[in-house]
């Protein structure tokens, strides 16, 4: 018996699939227009969030308070006809506060008592985990199961979450006192780490005009829940050539200082590189970029668009890099020059 494994060929593209791609491209333009009614600037953040959603991934938003992260997630949910819930993570938050709990309920007619499950805020489509690093590891672990398995376990019973399930967590990169840093294993569960920066002067002027007046944005839903699920499945069918796969492998493997042919910058500045999950996320993310742009095949440029978001939180700089003020962004920039 042969021990080789052959991946079965993908089903061919149908006319219906191609129509869905065209529909998605139009929908993305409309969704972006709806988000623009409430969110000023942050074009890269909005696009990466949409890529993460259609890739069935999760996103970690890094940015100081007051940049509109919560507003962005809420507006995105409204524009996609999806249920939205927000959880403010605090040091006293318990797993049952997000997953739900079982309570004893008495039947007044018979006097019999039975357990009834009260679902928590995690039973939604888009969950905003605000300041995720402010809650203890036990609660973070409950969220981790939901992110990875799309289910929660309560009272020994697994309860499935309704698809799509998309977590957008926020983290303040400045204030670290009294926080519980996310373990690398949980950071790795986030497909993207998206850095949310300050607005430009013109953008901040528009923010002031919108938020200090009586303006209330009217967000109209663009895609239904069923359409989103169809398009998420369609992302997997996007074609990717051996050439692009080879580029992704070279890029990810070049982040590992243990590789004998690792670039000098990695051997000098990196302790630990990215795992195969980074390669998987680069492939899926690039496929989502292609389909959002109305194409059925991946280009190398699609990989470059998501490279920083995928690799930024999966590379661990060493002491030499920290001493020289070298950031993950600079390391990835140099890697892309070497690999490309």
N, C-alpha and C positions, 0 to 999 in steps of 0.2 A: 504494500500500500504506500502510495506517495505521501510524503509529509509536507508537500507544497500546498499553498492555499491560493486559489485564484479568485479574485473579486469578480462577481458576476457583472456583465455589462449593464450600464444604465438603460432604462427604457428610453426609446427615442422621443424627441420632442414632438408634441402634437400641435396642431393649429391652435387648440384651446390654450396650451401652455404659452405659446407666443403671444396670444391675445392678452393673457394675464400679465405678461411682462410689460406690454404696452400700457395696460391699465395701471400697473404699479407705478410706472414712471410718471404718468399723469397724476396719480394719487399723491406721490411724494411732493410734487410741486404744490398741490393744493394743501397738503398737511403743513408744509413749510410756511405757506401763506397764512394759515390759521395760527400757527405758533408765533409768527411775526406780529400778530395783533396784540400779543401780550409780552413777548420776549424781544428785547432789543439786542442785536448783535449775536455773539456766541454761535456763529455759523458752523464752526467745526464741531462744537459740542452737540448741536442739534443733529447734524448729519451722523456723527458717530453713535449717538443714542438710537437713531433709526436703524443704523446698520446692526447694532447690537440686538435690537428687538427682533428684526427679521432673521437674524442668525440664531435665534433661541439662546442668546447669551445673556449675561448680566453685566452691569456697568457700575464702576466706582467713580464718583465725581469728587475730585480733589480741588478744594478752593476755600478761600476765607469766607466768613459769613457775609451775607448781604449782596451776593452776586446773582441771585435769582435762580438758584438751583432747584428749590422747591417749586417755584412758579413754573419752571421749564417742565418738570415731570408732570405736574398737575395739568398743564396745558396740553402736553403730549397725549395724556390719557383721554382728555376731552375730545381731541381731534381724531381719535381712533375708536370711539365708541366702546371704550374698555372701562371696567370697574377700577377705581383707584382707592388706595388706602395709604395713610401716612402714619408711621410709628416714630415717635421721638425716643431714641434710645438713651436711657439714663442708667446710672450705676445700680439702682434698685429694681430694674426691669427683670422679670422672671420669664422663663420660656413660655409658660402658660398665658402670659400677657399678650403674646403674639400668635401662638398656635391655637389657643382656646382651652377650655377645661370642661370637665363633666360635673354636673350638679345633680343633686337628688331632687326629684320632683314628685309630689304626691298627687294621686288621682283623688279628687275630693269626693267623687261618687262611690268609689270602692275602698278608698283608704290605702290602696297599694302604692308603694313607692318604687320608683325606677330611676335609672340614670338617664340624663339627657345632655347631649353635647352642645355646648355653646361655642360656636366657631369664633376664632379670633380674627384680627385684621389681615392675617396672612392669606386668608381665603379671598383673594382678589386677583385681578389680572396684572396690574402694575402696582408694585409695593415700593414706597419711598422709605428707606431705612435711614432716617436722619441721624447723623453723627454716630455711625455704627460702632466706632471705637470707644464709645462711652459706656458700653454695657459689658458685663462680665462674660468670660468664655463660655459658660453654660448656655447663656441666651444666644451668643453668637453661633454655638454649635447647632441649636435648634433651627436657626435660619439657614445654616450650611446644609442641613439635610433637605430642607425645602428647595434650595437652589439646585442641588445636585440630583436629588431623586424625584423632585416634583411631587412630594408628599410630606406629611408630618405624622409623627407617631404620638398618639395620646392614649394613655391607659393601655398600652401594649397593642393598640390597633392602629394600623396604617390608614390614613385618610388622604386620598388623592386630591391634588389641587387642580382647579379648572384651567385648562390651557386657553390662551397663552399665559404663562406666568413669568413675569419679568421684574427683576429686582434692580432698582437704582438706589445705591447707597451713597451717602455723602460723608466726607471726612474733612475736618479742619487741619491743614498741614502745619499750622503755627502753634496752637495751644495744645500741648500734649500732657499737661499736668492733670492727674486724676483720670487718665484714660487707660484702656486695655488694648494695646496695639494688636492688630489682626495678625494671627500666625500666618506664615508663608503659605501653608496648605489652604487656608481660606482665601487669602489674597489671590491664589492661583485659580480659584473657582470663578473669579470675575474675569470675564472675557476681555474687557477693556478697563484700563484706568485712564480716565479723561480729566485732564488738567483744565480747570475753569479759571481763566485769567480776568484781569480788570478790563472794563470797557474803554474804548477810546473817548476822547473828549466829546466828539459829536454824539456818540452813542449815549454817554452819560447825560448830556443835555436833553436828549429825547426821553431818557428814563425819567428825568425830573418832570418833564412836561406830562408824561403819561400817568405817573404815580402820585402827583400832588394836585391832581384835578379830579373832576367827577367822572373821568373816562372809565367805562367798564367794557372790556373786550367781550364780544359775542363770538364764542368759539363754536363752529359748526363741525360735526363729525363727518369724516371723509370715508373711512373704511370700516366695514362691519367686522365683528369678531370672526365670523366664518371666513371672510376674505383674507384676513390676516393669517389664519391657520393655513389656508391654501398656499399663500405666498411664502410662508415659512418652509413648507414642504418643497416648494418649487426651487428654493435657493440651493438645496442639495443636488439638484439636477443640472446646475450650471456646469459647463465643461471647463476643465482646466488641463493645460498641456503638460507634458513631461518636463518641458523647459522651465515652466513656472514652478512646478513642484521642486525641481532641482534647485532653483533660486531660493525657495523657501527653506529647503533643507540646509543649504550652504549658510544662509543667514542665521538660522537658529543654532546650528552646530558651531558656528563661529563665536557664539556667546560663551562657550564653555572653555574655561582655562585648562581643563584636563585633556582637551583634544591636542594631539601632538602638533597639528598644523594651525592651532589657534593664532589669530593675529596678535601682534606685539601689544596693541592697546588692551586686549583682553587679558593677556598674561600679566600685564602691568597693573591693571585697574580692577579686575573682576575676580571675586571670590567664587561665586556660583552663577552659572548661566541658566538659560531657559530649558524647560523640560519638553518632551514631545507634545504636551498639551498646547504649548505655544505654536508648534507647527500646525496642529489641528485648527486652532483659532485663526491663524493666518490664512489657511485655506478657506475656511467657512466665511471669514470676514471679507476676503477678496471676492468670493462668490456673491456675497450680499452687495458689495459695491457694484459689481458688474450688473446685477439684476436691477438695482436701484437706478442705474444709468441706462436701462433699457437694452442691455446686451445679454447674450446667452453663453458667453465665453470670457474667461478671466484673462486680464492683461497683467504684466509686471507692475504697471502703475497702480493697479488696484491693491496689490500687496503693500506697496510703499505707503499708500494712504492710511492703512491701519497698523503699520509696523510699530510706530511709537506707542500707540494705545495698547497693543498686545504685549510688547516686550518691556515697556517701562517699569512695570512692577514685578517682572520676573528675572531681572538681573540684579545681583547683589554686589555693589561695589565694595572693594576692600578698603583698608585703612589708608593706603597710599592715595587712592582716589579722593577720599574724604579730606585728607590733609591738603591736597592740591585744589580742592573745591571743584572737582570733576563730578558732574551730575550724570544720571542715567540718560538724559536726553542727549548730552554731548557724546557719551559712549555709543549710543545707537546711531547718531549722526555719522561718527567716524566708521562704524561697522558698515553702514550702508554704502559709504564711499569705497571701502575695501572690497566688499562683496560684489557691488555693482560693476 
